[in-house]
């Protein structure tokens, strides 16, 4: 390992942080200083899984603890790859930039999990990149031996980094089939929810990963069962935890409340950036935004109930995808429920929820089979992965109070 790279990955890591999942995670004093910055401290006030604790009471871990875990796994991965020849294209500054990117990858994340996804807002990766290039993070990242622009560009793919091998390598590592982010959130979310689905053998998986300058990481066929475990675990976590009907209800209620605030002008999109969970509730309540009563129901656990559920069919439900246009369809559903029940169902008491498409990445290259994962000896062919996606993605209609008796979709 080159001396400068050795120094970047091995020397000065004297500040331990105790993580309940991975044990001691070691920082340099300069990297640890990033965790005491205002942007990082905000992550302590954002629950990793948002409303999931309504179903799984232990799910109160934060974006900050997840970020520490991702950083710790990222350092383990770089140390392994440096010993396998990646030091040919890795520099000390680049390695520190990747560690800073792993630690800060969620710095711009919205509050309340993914409730603000699909809304007319900038993506959180863009916000993160902007934070890294602004004070105080810019100076803190530089003091840690990293390049702020490279750090921001590893996180935000919209930032041009040229065709440098090192930059492409780090991007592939942070967002891939087997990446530190996924390895941490699957294990961490499963641990705190008390479910067995997400547990992964990270030590074995990392031992089978091989560095590649363009693809980030390759595997050999011995690791195929581990990748299959990751894919199936992700499917089960979405089915049982992330997209549990009660979690989707709370998520949809928050999304509807925020959208109403944006549409009425009570809240500007820029005001939603940089908030924590409590700040989001407080902002919407202080502006007397339309449908802010939904926030009281969320806080009290008085969630809308599931009235109808059916598989998403693009040929039938495509018009429901733009979240801004769902109010028309919600009004139509309310009218249908009113006719069926004989009682008036107001449009604001109906929410249509469609989760965003979820990807099951199969882009890993299998070195000894000479092909990518979807064409390998794994049972997870493209058709199997498509079935996963189709079985997970459901259109759900939630209503206030008891589900009205209504037929049809």
C-alpha positions, 0 to 999 in steps of 0.5 A: 500500500502506498505510503500516503494511502496508508497514512490516509486509512491507518494513521491518526484514527484514535477517536473511537465511537461506540456503535451498537451494530459494528462495535468501535468505529474509529475516527481521526480527530478531524473526521470526528469534528465533522460529526459535531458540526451543525449539519451532522447534528441535525441527523440525530434529530431525524429518525432513520425510518420515520413513522416505522416505530408506529409498527416496530417500537424499537425503530427509533434509530437516527440518520446519524447512527446510520451515517456512522455505520456507513462510514465505518464500513466504508473504511473497512472496504477501502482498507481491504481494496487497498491491500488487493491492488486498488492502491494503484489508482487510489490516492490519500486525498481520494480515500479521505474524500470517500470516507467523508462522503460516506459519513455525510451522504445523508447530510441533506436528507429530508425529515420524516424518512421518505415522506417528501419524495415525489414532491417538487423539491430538489433531491437530497443528494443535491442538497448534500453536495451543496452542504459539503461545498458550503461552510462549515462543512467545506472547511471541516472536510478540508481539515480532514484531508479530503477534497470537498469537491470530490466528496460532494461529487461522490455523493451527487452524481450531477456534479461533473468529476471528469473521467478520472478513474478514482472518482468513478471508482468511489461513486461505484462503491458508494452506490452499488449492489453491495455498498456500505450504505445498503449493508448498514441500513439492512442490518441496522433497520432489521436490528432495531425493528426486531426482525430477522430479514435484513441480517447480512454476513458483512464479513464474508461479503467484504472478503469476496469483493474485488476492486475494479477501477470502473465498476467499483467492486466485483465478486466471484461465484462463491459470493452469489448466495450472499448477494441473493441474500441481500436482494431477498432481504431487501425485498422482505424489508420493503414488504414487512417494514418499509412499505407496511400499510401503517407506515405507508399511511403515515407517510402518505398523510405527511406527504398530503399535508406538505403538498397542500402547504406548498400548493397554497403558498403557506410553505415554500419548498426552500423552507423544507430544506435543513429541517429535522423531524420536529422542525417539519411538524412545527413549520407546518403547524405554525403556518396554519397550512391546509390539512395541517390537522393530518399532523395531529393525527400522525402524532396521536397515532390516529392514522388513516385506515386501509380501504382498498389495495391492488397491484400497481398496473402501469397501463391502468394507474399511470395517471395516478403517478403525478402526486400533484394530480392525485387530489382529483382521483381522491375526490372521485374515490370519495364520491364513490365511497359516499355512494356505497356507504350512504354517508358523505365522505369528504375528499380530504379524508381520502389519500391515494398512495403509490410507492416509488419504484424500488430497484433490485440492483443486479449489476455486479460482475462475476469474475470467474463466470465472466458475466453480470449477476443477472446472467450468472448461475444465480436464480435471480434472473431479470424476470425474478427481480421484476416479479419482486418489484411487481409484488411489492408495488401496490396502490393503496387507498386510505381513509379517515375513520373506518374503511367504507364499504365499497367495491371496485378499484 
